[in-house]
């Protein structure tokens, strides 16, 4: 079992072997939860900004129609 000590400011260093194994790098966002006295940390799912806006215009036109218009085809 790996251990870490909580610093005065509440900070904990995740052991390197765990960081490597879980792909935790600088700037990785972790979400914490507590259930039945057990503290759990999971990597937060970062939303893709492109996926968030895909399909938001809802123009009712197919991609093929747009491409044909842009290419000057009837």
C-alpha positions in Angstrom: 0.0 0.0 0.0 1.3 3.5 -0.9 1.0 6.3 1.5 1.2 10.1 1.4 1.2 12.7 4.2 -1.2 15.7 4.2 0.7 19.0 4.3 -0.2 21.9 6.5 -2.2 23.5 3.7 -4.1 20.3 3.0 -2.0 19.3 0.0 -1.1 15.7 -0.8 1.4 14.4 -3.3 0.1 11.5 -5.3 2.9 8.9 -5.5 4.7 8.9 -8.9 3.9 5.2 -9.5 0.2 6.0 -9.3 0.4 9.1 -11.4 2.2 7.2 -14.1 -0.2 4.3 -14.0 -3.3 6.5 -14.1 -1.9 9.1 -16.6 -2.2 11.9 -14.1 -0.1 14.8 -15.4 0.3 18.5 -14.3 -3.0 20.4 -14.8 -5.1 17.1 -14.7 -8.4 17.9 -12.9 -9.5 15.5 -10.2 -13.0 15.2 -8.8 -13.2 14.1 -5.1 -16.1 12.4 -3.4 -16.7 10.8 0.0 -18.8 7.8 0.7 -18.9 5.8 3.9 -15.8 7.5 5.1 -13.8 6.6 1.9 -12.2 9.5 -0.1 -12.2 8.8 -3.8 -10.5 10.9 -6.5 -11.2 10.4 -10.2 -10.0 12.2 -13.3 -12.6 14.7 -14.4 -13.9 14.2 -17.9 -12.9 17.2 -20.0 -15.6 18.1 -22.5 -14.5 18.6 -26.1 -15.3 22.2 -27.1 -16.0 21.2 -30.7 -18.3 18.4 -29.7 -20.2 20.8 -27.4 -21.2 22.9 -30.4 -21.5 20.2 -33.1 -25.0 20.4 -34.6 -26.1 23.5 -32.7 -27.1 25.4 -35.8 -29.7 23.0 -37.0 -30.0 24.5 -40.4 -32.0 21.6 -41.9 -29.5 21.3 -44.7 -27.3 18.3 -45.4 -23.5 18.6 -45.6 -23.6 17.5 -49.2 -26.0 20.5 -50.0 -23.6 22.9 -48.3 -20.6 21.5 -50.2 -22.3 21.7 -53.5 -23.3 25.3 -52.9 -19.7 26.2 -51.9 -18.3 24.6 -55.0 -20.8 26.4 -57.2 -22.6 23.3 -58.3 -26.4 23.3 -58.8 
